[in-house]
Amino acid sequence: MSSTRLSEVTRPALDRTDAAHPEDRRGLDRIEVGLRIGDFELLTELGAGAFARVFLARQRSMQRLVAVKISADTGTEPQTLAQLDHDFIVRVFDQQLLDQPTDGSPRLRMLYMELVPGGTLLGLLRWVRASPPTERTGELLLDAVDAAMEEKGEIRPADSAVRAEIARLSWPETVAWLGSRLAAALHHAADNGVLHRDVKPANVLLTAEGVPKLADFNISFSRSVPDASPTSYFGGSLAYMSPEQLEAGHPRNDRTAADLDTRADIYSLGVLLWELLTGVKPFDDTTVTDSDRHTELGLDAALERRAAGIAPAALDLMPADCPAALQRVLLTCLAADRADRWDDGDMLAAQLDLCLDPHARDLTDPPPRSWRIRLQPYLFPLLALSIALPNLIAAYYQRQLNTALIHSGLAPETGATQRAVSNIANLVFFSAGAVVLIYQGRRLLTIPRRIRTGSRCDPATLDRARQDCLRLGHQAVVVVSALWLAAAALYAITLRIVDGALPVHTALHLLLVGVICAAMAMTYPFFLITMYLVRCVYPALLRHGRYFRDDRRLLATLARRCRRYLVIAASIPLLVVASATFLPMPDLLRTLTPLRTICVGGAIGFVASYVLFRIIEADLGALARWSVRGEWVRNRPSGPKSR
């Protein structure tokens, strides 16, 4: 494990902090392989840094191998790591202070932790750069891990489900897989008040199964450690620093280390993942000479490059098989303004999980010329057409059935009055329904347009719009079907008042016709609206959203509703057959034609609904998989624990 270097920021910049890590290695030079320190026997050196050395050691009392890190007794790394218990953060067991030396060298501290034998992401980067882009797959990660383990005399695990999963991944998917776990680690650390502040390849260890573990919290800051200051031991590696971290180290900038939050770590993780994906860093720091790298001039140049964003030449280095979703996620991580980045590691982990599912990422980031992108601006006319067309068909069939079953037996004056009342009721009811539906979908009529024009929407508004998107289909058809049943009831009341009587068979006919029309007005618009919203609108909101922790529940609810509406679609022709079989028909020949038409139309409608149902079901399944996977990654272990 490579320990964190001294700050690469200028000496004047470090003068703005309370302290800097010592560079005195005199005490470290006394430590040799073969030395026994208390309960630990040092077997071999694993890595060395500016102010720490890491050894493979045997803890005799526990009969286990551990990693021992020996450094000057400064900083709060042991206390910080003791607060963190996560599958993707290296676990610390305890610390031990060594005897005070008599030669004036600093007192040493020994920190012993779990052994993570698969090397680091820095070692993996060497493999990436030595391999042509077309030959990079998940197997490359496993080869790098096996090579690191072979150097330590470790044996690769057999029958590992995690390694089998990695072996099936493309290289961009492997990067997303690693990034998701590191983002989850950052989220856990942030939840415990810890900022890492030095996320880079050398500080990410790999288990024997290829699972990453965040390590080396030398310059981290924990709000939970008493007397800890965000400006103590502040530094980092310039190439991976966020703009605000560079500003905090700049002597002529008012920003301080106390202003940093988890979005600085997310930026550093974005740089790391970009470098893994392409083999080079997203920002070209080679134009700064060695003499300028540690000066204000070097900081100014780095800030200027980050403010300019990713250069087209850097985008050209993206692998040919890199999903558009992964490129979007990394560009969001590397936004110069931290307000444009993911708000926390939990959100980033979920977005990276989405990149692992081909169906889900195709929904959120379709090809540029996809019909789904072309239909996005036409939300209002498409929703209106999806509701209006089935309802007009239902209204036509209602008029035909009522004319055949009821109007033919009424006096001319009564029939005219009945039709006039029906026309007025339809106008009033469906106008009211349109107002209600516009109100229910008000956010969907404005938020997607604001997103397309580049306007910024607050996360809470996006969250509500996305929830509206998953609920609008059901809400719309419930309103419309309620209006249909209300219209049927008004029709019966009017007939009773005008004609002076309402026979039982007539009331049953009216009820059944109202139910059939309400079913048509519910089922067909629901599937049309839901398919459009799930395929075209919801993914656009998802890719721009921030808070989507409740989406899994909403997606599951929508899937259940789809199955229920499919049952209703299947019942429409059955209701028509039942009405023809069990209810008396005064004029069978006049009634038979509209009944046959509705029966055949209902069968065709069911087939169409089933096709739409299968499309929606596949989409919801893909979207739910990444949601469940993201929750699993953030809360469950990934493979057996490393020794």
Secondary structure, 3 states (H helix, E strand, C coil): CCCCCCCCCCHHHHCCCCECCCCCCCCHHHCCCCCEECCEEEEEEEEECCCEEEEEEEECCCCEEEEEEEEECCCCHHHHHHCCCCCCECCEEEEEECCCCCCCCCCEEEEEEECCCCCEHHHHHHHHHHCCHHHCEHHHHHHHHHHHHHHCCCCCCCCCHHHHHHHCCEHHHHHHHHHHHHHHHHHHHHHCCEECCCCCHHHEEECCCCCEEECCCCCCEECCCCCCCCCECCCCCHHHCCHHHHHHCCCCCCCCHHHCCHHHHHHHHHHHHHHHHHCCCCCCCCCCCHHHHCCHHHHHHHHHHHHHCCCHHHHCCCCCCCCHHHHHHHHHHCCCCHHHCCCCHHHHHHHHHHCCCHHHHHHHCCCCCCHHHHHHHHHHHHHHHHHHHHHHHHHHHHHHHHHHHCHHHCCHHHHHHHHHHHHHHHHHHHHHHHHHHHHHCHHHHHHHHHHHCCCCCCHHHHHHHHHHHHHHHHHHHHHHHHHHHHHHHHHHHHHHHHHCCCCHHHHHHHHHHHHHHHHHHHHHHHHHHHHHHHHHHHHHHHHHCCCCCCHHHHHHHHHHHHHHHHHHHHHHHHHHHHHHHHCCCCCHHHHHHHHHHHHHHHHHHHHHHHHHHHHHHHHHHHHHHHHHHHHHHHHCCCCCCCC
